[in-house]
Amino acid sequence: MKRFSTLFLVSLLSGATTLGAYKLLFDGNSSYFGKGNPITTLAPESYGRNVGLAGEAVDFTEAADKTIHSVVHVKNVSRRTVSNPMLEFFYGYGGGQQQEQIGTGSGVIISEDGYIVTNNHVIKDASEIEITLNNKKSYKAKLIGTDSKMDIALLKIDSSEKFPYTAFANSDNVKVGEWVLAVGNPYNLTSTVTAGIVSAKARDLGSGIQSFIQTDAAVNPGNSGGALVNTRGELIGINTMISSQTGSYVGYSFAVPSNNARKIIEDIMEFGNVQRGILGVEGGELNSNASKELGISETEGFYINKVSKNSGAEKAGLTKGDVIVKLDNQKIATYADLSGYINTKRPNDVVNVTYIRDAKTKTVPVTLSKNEFYSAEFKGIELENIDASDKKKFHIDYGVKIKNITNENLMQYQDELQGNIILKIDNVKAINVETVSKLLKQKDEGQSMRLEMINKQGEILRIII
C-alpha cells in the first residue's frame, strides 16, 4: 500500500510539472519575448506535424474561415490644402481649398481588444482611419505607432465586445513549398482568400533592409496589410508588396515575416519606438565570383569586410575576412538571411555567431549594439542615425545626422553643419547610416556629391561636397 501511495504521488507531481511547462511554453497568453502582458498571441510550435505539404491532404476551409473574420478593411482619409493660382495672381492669396483623398488596404486583428497590424504605407499621412470588419461593422481607429523602415503600423479600435483575432506563427519555421493563404481586400473586394505556396524565404528586393517571404498566392492592390497564413490559419506574414510592371499581380508577392512584425509591435507597445540591434559588421554575401575574387573557398555566407569600432562584433573578436554562416540555429547564406534575423532582435540581445576563419569553423556569442550608436564617416563627416526626438521635431521619418566634422576644408563651417540632418545624397534618400554607407561605397573618393539637409532651425539647405 505504501509503495502504491508513493507511485501515485510521483505520477501526480509529474503530471503537474508537465501541465505547468505546457502552460508556460505554449499558452496563447504567454509572451514570446518573456516580457509583460503582450497584445499578440503566439501559436503553439507544431510545424512538421501537419502543415499540409501534400496537395491531397490540404483543406483550406478551416484556415479561411478563421482568418476572414480577423482581416479588416482599412480606409485612409487624408486632407491637404490646394492653392488656387488664379486667386493668387489677382488677390495675392490662394484660397486654400481642402482636397480629400481616400486610400484603402487591409489589416489584421491580433488581439481580442482590437489591436490591428497593417502596412505603414496603407495609413501614411492619414487624417482619419476607418476600420470595417467582415460583419460590416465600422470603427474609427487610432494610430499607436509605425515603423517606416519595415513598413509596419499598429492601430487600435475600441469596443465593449471582443474581436476575433489571428495568432502569430513562428515564421522562422516556414518551409519553402508550404501551402499558404493570402487574405485581404483587393480592389475593395472584401474578405478575399487566395492560395499558393511559399516560393522563397529571406528574399532581398534590393533595399537590403527587409527579408521577405515570397509567395505565389495572388495579391493585388488593396491586399497590402492583409494576412499571409498557414493552413492552420496562423499568421506567418503581413502582405506588403507585389513584383509587377503593371501594378497588378503577375505571379509573385511578398510579405513581412510574422517574427519581424511581432517584434516591431512589441517594441512599439513597450518602448514607444522600434529598438534595433546591430552586429556591427559591414560586407556582403558570397557567390562563386565573389569568392574567387577574395581568394576563399566558401561560396555561401556573409563575408565581413569591416567591423565597426566598439561594436559587439569587435568585442567578440570578429574581424575582416571572417565568413558568417549561422546565427544561432539559422543558416546564413545571403545578406537578407542575416538582416532578417537581426531585425527580430533588440539591443543587448546575445546572438551566437558561427563563422569560418582560415578553414576552421568557430562560434562566439555577440551582444548586439544599439542601432543609434552605429555611425559612418565619409569625406571627413561623421554620421549617425536620427532618433525619435529628431523625427518628431522636424516631422520626418528618415535621415542621418552630422555628428562631427573632421574635414579640414569644412572645419570653418562646423558650427553651421554639425547637428544638421542629411535627407538626400545625389537625390537618393538617406534613410539611415546603413543605406548611406552602401551608397557611398559606389562613389569614387574624389567624386563630388550634392547633399540636401535640414539645419537646426528646420530650414532646407543644399550644398555640394
Order of alpha helices (4+ residues) and beta strands (2+ residues): alpha-alpha-beta-alpha-beta-beta-alpha-beta-beta-beta-beta-beta-beta-beta-beta-beta-beta-alpha-beta-beta-alpha-beta-alpha-beta-beta-alpha-beta-beta-beta-beta-beta-alpha-beta-alpha-beta-beta-alpha-beta-beta
